[in-house]
Amino acid sequence: MIFDLNRFSLIIYEYLLKNGNSCLDLISYIRSGAFNSKGRKDPNIGRDGITKMSIELPRSAIIVLDRLTSEGPLTPKAISSRVDLAPRTVSFALRKLLGQSLCKKIPNLSDMRQPLYAADMDRAKALRSRFEHVFRQVLV
């Protein structure tokens, strides 16, 4: 993990002001990445370093996430044909999933024009278990 010195000092200063001076807590706080690019506490990240999950995802993103978790890395074109959504809708859903760190973009070595998208399985399972009722309604 590479740190910008100014950002790092802001993180330490903010943490020590709020929480006292426990070194082990400080180390776990820094490793969790629970701060934004300006070195401030990110309100979307919990104490455990995992983004607080909300179901602010469109129906298409939930469908795409389900397909990525069940079938593994896929290209947008393959996702579009398998879930019967327009390519534009799939692109929008993938942008939303990337924004919530629920999937990641992987280079496709067989065709560099079509990147692969893979679900972050841990985060996807956590989201699904927390919002199972929503997934059931959408994936009927």
DOTISE-350164 format. One record per atom (N, C-alpha, C): residue in one letter; x negated, y negated, z negated. Coordinates in steps of 0.2 Angstrom, whole numbers, plus 5000, padded with zeros to 4 digits. Example, Ala and Ser with C-alpha at 12.3 -4.5 7.8 and 13.67 -1.06 7.14 Angstrom:
2
A493450284961A493850224961A493450164961S493650114965S493250054964S493650004961
! end
This chain:
140
M499650065000M500050005000M499649945000I499649895005I499249835005I499649775003F499349734999F499749684996F499449614998D499849564999D499649495000D499549474993L498949444992L498749424985L499249374982N499449324986N499949274983N500649304981R500849354986R501449384984R501349434978F500849464978F500649504972F500649474966S500349414966S500349374959S501049344957L501449334962L502149314961L502549364958I502449424960I502749484958I502549494950I501949494949I501649504942I501949454937Y501849394939Y502149334935Y502849344934E503249354939E503949364938E504149414933Y503849474934Y503949534930Y503749524923L503149494922L502949484915L503349434911L503649384915L504049334912L504749364909K505049404914K505649434912K505649494907N505049534908N505149604905N504549614900G504149564898G503649574893G503049604897N502549634893N501949654897N501749734896S502249774898S502149844898S501849864905C501249884905C500849894911C501149954915L501350004912L501650064915L502350044919D502750004916D503349974919D503149934925L502649894924L502449844929L502149884936I501849944934I501549984940I502150014943S502650044940S503250074943S503650024947Y503649964944Y504049904947Y503749894954I503049884954I502749864960I502749924965R502649984963R502750044968R503450054971S503950034967S504650034969S504749994975G504349934976G504549894982G505149854981A505349844974A505949814973A505949734973F505649704979F505549634979F505549624987N505749564988N505849544996N505149514998S505149485004S504549465007S504249405004K504649365000K504349304996K504149324989G504149384988G503949404981G504449404976R505049394978R505649384973R505949454972K506349464967K506649524966K507249524971D507249584974D507849594979D508449614976P508949574976P509649594973P509949664976N509649684982N509949744985N509549804982I509049804978I508649854976I508749864969G508949924967G509049944960G508449954956R508449974949R507849984945R507450044947D507850094950D507450154952D507150144959G507150084962G506850064968G507250084974I507850114973I508250134979I508750074980T508850064986T509350014988T510050024985K510349974982K511049984980K511450004986M511750054986M512150074992M512850054992S513050024998S513750004999S513950035005I514550035006I514850075012I515050015017E514549965018E514649915023E514449935029L514649995031L514450015038L515050025042P515050005049P515550025053P515650095054R516250115056R516450185057R515950215062S515750185067S515250215072S514650225069A514350185064A513750205060A513850265056I514350275053I514450335049I514450395053I514850395059I514850445064I514150465066V513750415068V513050425071V512650455065L512650425059L512250455053L512450525052D513050545053D513250615052D512950655057R512950635063R512650675069R511850675068L511550625066L510850625065L510650675059T511050675054T510850715048T511050795050S511450805054S511650875056S511250905061E511050855066E510650885072E509950865072G509650815068G508950795068G508850735073P508250725074P508150665079P508450665086L508750615088L509050615094L508950545098T508950545104T508950475108T509650445108P509650385109P510350345109P510750375114K510450395120K510850425125K511150495123A510750535120A511050595117A511550585112I511450535108I511950525103I512650505106S512550455111S513150435114S513550485117S513250535121S513650585124S513850635119R513550655113R513750705109R514350675104V514350615103V514950585098V515450545102D515350545109D515850515113D515950435111L515450405111L515450335110L515050295115A515250235117A514850195122A514150185120P513750185124P513050165122P512950105118R513250055120R513249995117R513449995109T513950035108T514250055101T513650095097V513350135101V512850175097V512250135096S512050085100S511550045099S511649995093F512249975092F512549935087F512449975080A512750035080A512750075074A512050095072L511550105077L510850115075L510550055072R510649995075R510449935071R510649925064K511349945063K511549945056K511249995052L511150055054L510750105050L510050085049L509750055054L509050035053L509049985048G509449935048G509549885043G509649905036Q509949955035Q510049985028Q509550045027S509050055031S508550105030S508850175029L509350185033L509650255033L509350295039C509050265043C508750305049C508050265051K507650295055K507050265057K506950285064K506550235068K506450245075K505750285075I505750335080I505150375081I505050375088P504350365090P504250365097P504350435100N504650435106N504750495109N504250515114L503750555113L503250575117L503350605124S503950625125S504150655131S504450605136D504750555133D504950495137D504950435133M504450395134M504350335129M504850275130R505250285136R505850235137R506450255132Q506450315130Q507050335125Q506750345118P506750305113P506450325107P506950365103L506750405099L507150455095L507250415088Y507850435085Y508050405079Y508250465074A507950465068A508050515064A508250485057A508750525054A509050495048A508550505042D508550465037D508250475031D508650515027M508450585027M508950635024M509050615016D508550595012D508750585005D509250525004R509150475008R509550415007R510250435010A510250465016A510950485019A511350535014K510950585011K511350625007K511650585000A511150544998A511450504992A512050454994L512050425000L512550385002L513150435003R513050485006R513650535007R513950555001S513550574996S513850604990S514150544986R513950484986R514250424983R514950404986F514950414993F515550394996F515850445000E515850504997E516150565001E516850555003H517250515000H517950505002H518050465008V517550415009V517550375015V517350425021F516750465020F516550505025F517050555028R517450585023R517950625025R518550595029Q518650535028Q519150495031Q518950485039V518350465039V518050445046V517850505050L517650555047L517450615051L517950665052V518550645051V519150695053V519250715060
! end
